[in-house]
């Protein structure tokens, strides 16, 4: 097999995928593997994308061979990886640790394909928020592959393609209408002479182990250093991966986050904590109002006044927190 096309998409990426798939011929001499952020819920994405495509489009299956002329999508709640077994590229599906708070994620597919295909891997980043896919595209380039990025100005969500442009030496940034012709030109050229695949850089090999759920602390120590941050998924210590831009973190159980995604998750955690505090203060206010009413009924005005003051204080504190959130 000469080349492997890999595509990552998120918010706004379905329109781009439809445009690209509609322009790919049934004779495409390369397989296409796609990660879209479908999460864990049931998805009819293959049916939608297959309506305008002359190639078969479906979810990938465990251990199936990677062959030209088909488009395989990562199924819900599974990372899709590529491995070489007995000279044949095959699909691995795993419920390994989430990356950037999502499964399937783009980076695990791109990194595994970079190690398996080296310079024959072609990575494409389409519309999406935040920066999933950048680290995977870096791995593809580190192994000699090619990088294409949708023009951010036309993307519904420009963050993912812009992050790739900012941190990866991309080969092409193209309007979505030009991506399919570029891919066809890349994979339809004269086959390169066979050559031995060079081992992937050590950091890629280690991160591929974590995606497969078999990474450990000793391996993490070789590519990262402990940080002061806590994993929002398992509450373990996050380690900062050496020499990565954008800044990335991984815990020893395998969860991985860019700094941007980590910041978004910490913001969510903080908001949840504040709403929980508001609820507790409101319950405290209600409790002391009830106690004040009972004390008044029992002719204990001093006690009733004290309970009333505590109720007002709790209500005022809840109002301050609520205004903070709404602002």
N, C-alpha and C positions, 0 to 999 in steps of 0.2 A: 504494500500500500504506500502510495507516494505522499499524500498529505492528509491532514485532519483539520477540519474547520470547527472552531469552538466559538459559541456565541453566548454572551451574558446580557440579560435584560431585566429591567424592573419596571417601575412606574413609567407609563408611556411607551414601553418597549413593544407592546403587542402590535401596535400600528406599524412600527418599524419592522418587526419580524414578518408581518403579513406582506409588506412591500418587498422585502428581500426574498422570501420564499416564492412569491408569485413570479419572480424573475429568474429563478434557478431552473435549468433544464432538467428533464427526466434523465438525461445522460450524464449528469454531474459525476465526475470521476473521483469523488471524495466523499467520505461520510461527514455528516453535520451533527454535532452534539450541542444541545442548548440547555442552559439553566435560566429559567425565569423564576422570579420570587413568588411561587405559588403557595408557600407555606405548607401546612399540614392538612388543609381542607381538600375535599374532593374537587377535581378540576376537569373541565371539558376542553382545556386548551388545545390538545391535539385535533379535536374535531373542528374547532374554530380556525386554526391555522391551516389545516389540511384542505379547507374549502377552495383556496386559491392556489394551491401548490400542486405541481405535477409529480413531485416526489412523495412517497409514503411518509406520513408524519404520525408518530405515536410515542407513548412513554417507553422508556428503556426497560429492559428486563435483566435480572441478575444473570451474569455470566454469558450473555449473548455476545456473539462476535461483532466487532465493529467493521462494517462493510460499506463500500461506496454506494451511492444512490439511495440513501435513506436518511431521514432526519429523526433523531432520537432526543426526547426531552427528559429531563430529570423528573421523576415522579414526585408527588407530594411527600414531604417529610423524609426524603432520602437524599443524601449527597450522592451525586453520580461521579464516579472516578473511572480512570482508564488504567488498565494493567496489560502487560505482555505475558502471555503464557504459551510456551512451546512455539514461539514465533508469531502467535496470533494475538492481535489486540482484542481485549474483551472488556465488557462493562462490569464494574463493581457498584453495587448499591449498598449504602451503609447509613445507619442512624448514628453516625459518629457525632461528636460534639458540634453544636451550632457554631457557625462563624458569622460574625457581625449580626448576631442574634437571629440568624435565619438558617433554615434547612429545607430545601437545598440552597446552597450558596455557590457563588460563581468561582471564588478562589480555589476551593478544593479540586474542582474539575480542571481548571487551567493548570494548576501545579502538577497534578498527576499526569496530564497530557504532555506537559513540558518534559517531564522525566521519561515518559514512554516514547515520545515522538521527536524530541529534540528540534532540529531545524525544520522538520516537516509539519510542525504545529502552527496554525494560524488562528490567532485570537481576535475576537471582535467584541467591543463594548458598546452597548446601545443605551438608550435613555434610562434614567433611574436616579433616585435620590441617594445621598451620601456617597460612599466610595468602595462598595464591594466590587471586586474585579480588578482593582489596581494592582494589588499584590500578586494576583494570579497572572496578570499581563506582564509584570516584572519577571516572573519565573519563566514565562515563555520566551521573553527576550534574552534572559540569562542563558537559556539553552539553545539560542540561535534561531528561534522562530520569528514570525512576523506579527505585527500588531496593527489592527485597524480600529478606528474609533469614529462613531457617528459625530458629525459636526454639532457641537453643543448648542449653537445658536438656534438650530432647528428642532432640538430635542424637547419633548414635553417637560422632562425633568433633566436639566443639564449637568447635575452634580457628578454622576458617575463618569460620563465621557470627559468632563473637564478635569476631574481628578486624575484620570489616566493620562491626559495630555500634560498635566502639570508634573507628573512623577515618573512617566515612562517615555522612553525614546520611541514614540509611535512612528510607524512607517507611513501611515496614511490617516488623515482626518477627512471624512467624506460625507456629503449629504447622503441620506439613506438610499436615495434612488441610484447612487453610483456604487453602493457596496456590493451588490450581487455581481455586476460586471467585473469589478476588481477581484472578487473571490474566484470567479470563473477563470479569469486570466491567470491568477496565481496557481490554480490547481490543474490547469489544462496545458501548461507548457511542457517542453521536452523533459522527460524524467531525468533526474540527476543520477550520476553514477552511484551505485551502492557504496555506502561507507559505514564503518562501525559507529554505533551511537556512543557518544561520549557520556560518562557518568554525570548525572545532574549535580550541581553544587550541593554541599552537605546540608545547608539550611532547607533546601527544597525537599530532600530525602526525609529529614526529620519532621517537617510539617506534613508531609504525606503520611507518615506513620500516625500522627495525631488524627488526621482525617479518617483513617481506617480504625481508629479507636485503640491503637496499640502503642501509643507514645508513652513515655514515662519521664519522671523527674530528671534522671541522669541525662537523657537526651536533650531535654529542655535547657538544662544548664549550659549546654554547648552552643546554643544559639541565642540565649536571652539572659537577662539579669533581673533579680527581684525588684519590683517597684513598690511604691507606697499605696497602690490602689488595690481594690478588692473586686473580684469577679462578680458581676451582678447576677450571674446564673447560678453559681455554686458557693459563693462567698469565700472562695479560696484566694490566695495571693496571686495577683497578676504579675507576670514577668514581661519586661519590655524586650522585644525582639531586636537584636543588634542591627544597626545600620539600615533601618527601614524608614522610608518616607513614602506615604504618610506614616507617622508614628503608629506602631502596632503593639498589641499586648496579647499574651496567651497565658492561661493558667495551666497547672500541671495535669488537670483532667482533660484539657484540650480545647476549652472554649477560647475563641479568638475574637478580638475587637480592634478596629482602628480607633485612634483617639477620638475621631468625630463621632463614631457610633457609640463609644463608651460615654461620651458627654451627653448624647441624647438619652441613653438609658439611665444615667445618673439623674438627669433632669426628671425623667418619669418616676424614678424611685423617690426623689425629693417631693414631687407633687403628691404621690400616694401617701407619703408620711405626713405631709401637712394636712391633707384631707382627713387622715385618721386622727390627727390631733384635734381638728375642728369637731369631728364627731364626738371625741372623748370630752371636749370642753362643753359641747351642747348637752351631753348626757349629765355632766357634772352640774351644769346650770339647772337642768330639770330636777335633779335629785335635791339640790338645796332649796329650790322653790317649793317642792313638796314638803321638805322638812320644816321650812319656815311657816308654811300653812298649818301644819300639824302643831307646831309650837304655839302659834297664835291661838289655835283652837283650844289648847291646853292652858291658855292664859300665862304663857311665858314670853312676854314681849321682848325681853332682852335677848333671849335665845333666838326668837324669830328674827330680830333685827340683825343678829350676827349671821344667821343662815342667809338672809336676804342679801347681805353685803357680799357673801361668798358667791352667791348666784350671779349677782351683777358683775363681779370680777371675771367669772368664767365666761359670761356672755360677751363682755368687752374683749377678752382675749381671743375668743372665737371670731369676732368681727374683724379684729386686726389681721388675723391669719387669712380670713376669707378675702379681705380687700387686697392683701399681698398677692394671692393667687390670681384674682381677677385683673390685677394691674399688669 
